[in-house]
């Protein structure tokens, strides 16, 4: 079940640069939010997707990098 949060600051932040892939750390530092709250907002948004590691040139299995999707 996905809850919708009307004033989603993370979604607004990523919407400004729709093609940019931003890490979790940069998001919560730029917005001055707690890491846990930022993750909650990301997971409850239907307009934010997790980027695959290959898209950012990483060989890891999973990374906390997100981008905005319409």
Residue pairs with C-beta under 8 A, 6 or more apart in sequence:
2 44
2 46
3 44
4 44
4 46
5 41
5 44
5 45
8 41
8 44
8 45
9 31
9 33
9 41
10 27
10 31
10 33
10 38
10 41
10 42
10 45
10 48
11 41
11 45
11 47
11 48
11 68
13 22
13 27
13 30
13 31
14 20
14 22
14 27
14 47
14 48
14 66
14 67
14 68
15 47
15 68
17 68
18 67
18 68
18 70
19 67
20 67
21 51
21 55
21 56
21 65
21 66
21 67
22 65
22 66
22 67
23 63
23 64
23 65
23 66
24 35
24 38
24 39
24 42
24 64
24 65
24 66
25 64
27 33
27 38
27 42
27 66
28 34
28 35
28 37
28 38
31 38
42 48
42 66
47 68
47 69
47 70
48 66
48 67
48 68
48 69
49 66
49 67
49 69
50 62
50 64
50 65
50 66
51 63
51 65
51 66
51 67
53 59
53 60
53 61
53 62
53 63
53 65
55 65
56 63
56 65
